Amino acid sequence: MTRVGAIGLFSGGLDSILACRVVASLDIQVTAVQFVSPFFDDALLDRREAYRAEVRDKYGIDARIVDISREYIELLKNPKHGYGKHFNPCIDCKIFMLTRDRKS
């Protein structure tokens, strides 16, 4: 029987750690995808393997770092749903990450 797999958006915060661990506890192989750009977590690019090992050792989660810098900058120049305001700071950013995660 083939083991079911899942991809989780991973920020390294408590919510994404718990989400990945809960899914993994259901005997589902979880790959945590952490996006980086010049605006968030780009320092991880210099220590990809060390970070992956750290996440694996601490949380038992396989992690992958994906640099979305170029695509993200282009999105910010011309967001499909506008720049947003109030409770909608960046719907395009979330849509982009979810769509990009599916392709990873």
ABEGO torsion letter per residue (X at the ends): XBBBBBBBBBAGBAAAAAAAAAAAAAGBBBBBBBBBBAABGAAAAAAAAAAAAAAAAAAGBBBBBBBAAAAAAAAAABBAAEAEBEABABAAAAAAAAAAAAAX
